[in-house]
Amino acid sequence: MKSTDKRNASSYCNYNDTFISYDQNRQPNGLEEILHIFEESPLPVEEQVVMEGGFGTGAYIDQIRHHTKDIYGVEGSEQGYEETQQKVGDATNVHLEIGNILGLSFSDDFFDAYMVNQVLHHLDTKPSYPNLTLFLKESKRVIKPGGVLTINTSSQEQLNPNSGVYWNYKYIEEAAVAMQARYAPIPELVSTLGELGFTDIKTTTPSGKLFQEQYYHDPRLALDADFQKADSIFCFCTEKHIDEANSLIRSDIDDGSVHQHMEQTAKQAEKIGEAVIVSARKPL
Ligand SMILES: C[S@@+](CC[C@H](N)C(=O)[O-])C[C@H]1O[C@@H](n2cnc3c(N)ncnc32)[C@H](O)[C@@H]1O
């Protein structure tokens, strides 16, 4: 079977294709901060049963499994599922399935902690984010009273193509604006969590990075087709857009201006981070 014929769940991007070069180009940003949030629960992490929704190629599961009693994962892409199975091998505390996080097969009050990392923007095509609400309700159902939900996402400021924290988005501005619209603004997410009865709602800015190190000092990486596959923003670009963006980047490399822009972006990332973790608890 071709990777593109496999099952997929994102509302705009075929992850079976994306995942072929994903691990070489991404880092599991926020891992330490998420573990720290799990540690704030009264039950020690090593006794917790944790769930990851939309686990992708398993970068987070493969680390967190060493700290928790059990870890479950539900992923919409078959390619991601297969790559994760390979990573975790025969680990007996890892339980993976292909499925949809909007309708889970688990019974109520099953998990001590539930995390999603860079998944929310794949759920909705409508500006009222109806699937976000569905996802939050379903999460609350499967989390135990007192358990925690962590949502690793990005803010509108971080995604801004001109003043945000991903330097190459300036060259694919239209795609960046289209993708920004898929991300529920953080204040909206926080208020929906409150309306649905979650408590102890907090935002944490992780100090880590989303892309591999080369992205931050070598602008030629952004021209690489494999790198482009590893960021779903490129699913909003036509071939023509990509060619135009690549020419602009090449010309800014030639006159040196790309480095000024990268420096400015790095300063902004230091100030506001590259992602935001919103955490919330199901009341006891
Ligand atoms: C940007 S990737 C993030 C992957 C992984 N969490 C990470 O950070 O490395 C988004 C993931 O969400 C998955 N996904 C999107 N919508 C989903 C849904 N409704 N149910 C299950 N998985 C979904 C995609 O297949 C993809 O693996």
The ligand as a Tripos MOL2 file, in Angstrom:
@<TRIPOS>MOLECULE
LIG
   27    29     1     0     0
SMALL
NO_CHARGES

@<TRIPOS>ATOM
      1 C1          1.3100   18.0170   14.0340 C.3       1 LIG1
      2 S1          0.9860   16.3030   14.2160 S.3       1 LIG1
      3 C2          1.5760   16.0950   15.8670 C.3       1 LIG1
      4 C3          2.0630   14.7050   16.1440 C.3       1 LIG1
      5 C4          2.6200   14.4780   17.5540 C.3       1 LIG1
      6 N1          1.6210   14.7850   18.5480 N.3       1 LIG1
      7 C5          3.8600   15.3050   17.7570 C.2       1 LIG1
      8 O1          3.7390   16.4190   18.2910 O.co2     1 LIG1
      9 O2          4.9430   14.8580   17.3950 O.co2     1 LIG1
     10 C6         -0.7890   16.1740   14.4080 C.3       1 LIG1
     11 C7         -1.2460   14.7560   14.6100 C.3       1 LIG1
     12 O3         -2.6150   14.7190   14.9800 O.3       1 LIG1
     13 C8         -3.2310   13.6130   14.3320 C.3       1 LIG1
     14 N2         -4.6800   13.8600   14.3040 N.ar      1 LIG1
     15 C9         -5.3020   14.9360   13.7730 C.ar      1 LIG1
     16 N3         -6.6420   14.8490   13.9600 N.ar      1 LIG1
     17 C10        -6.8610   13.6810   14.6390 C.ar      1 LIG1
     18 C11        -8.0280   13.0270   15.1140 C.ar      1 LIG1
     19 N4         -9.2420   13.5740   14.9730 N.pl3     1 LIG1
     20 N5         -7.8770   11.8480   15.7520 N.ar      1 LIG1
     21 C12        -6.6500   11.2910   15.9160 C.ar      1 LIG1
     22 N6         -5.5130   11.8700   15.4860 N.ar      1 LIG1
     23 C13        -5.6070   13.0500   14.8520 C.ar      1 LIG1
     24 C14        -2.5710   13.6030   12.9720 C.3       1 LIG1
     25 O4         -2.7300   12.3560   12.3150 O.3       1 LIG1
     26 C15        -1.1450   13.8810   13.3590 C.3       1 LIG1
     27 O5         -0.4770   12.7190   13.7390 O.3       1 LIG1
@<TRIPOS>BOND
     1     1     2 1
     2     2     3 1
     3     2    10 1
     4     3     4 1
     5     4     5 1
     6     5     6 1
     7     5     7 1
     8     7     8 2
     9     7     9 1
    10    10    11 1
    11    11    12 1
    12    11    26 1
    13    12    13 1
    14    13    14 1
    15    13    24 1
    16    14    15 ar
    17    14    23 ar
    18    15    16 ar
    19    16    17 ar
    20    17    18 ar
    21    17    23 ar
    22    18    19 1
    23    18    20 ar
    24    20    21 ar
    25    21    22 ar
    26    22    23 ar
    27    24    25 1
    28    24    26 1
    29    26    27 1
@<TRIPOS>SUBSTRUCTURE
     1 LIG1         1 GROUP 0 **** ****
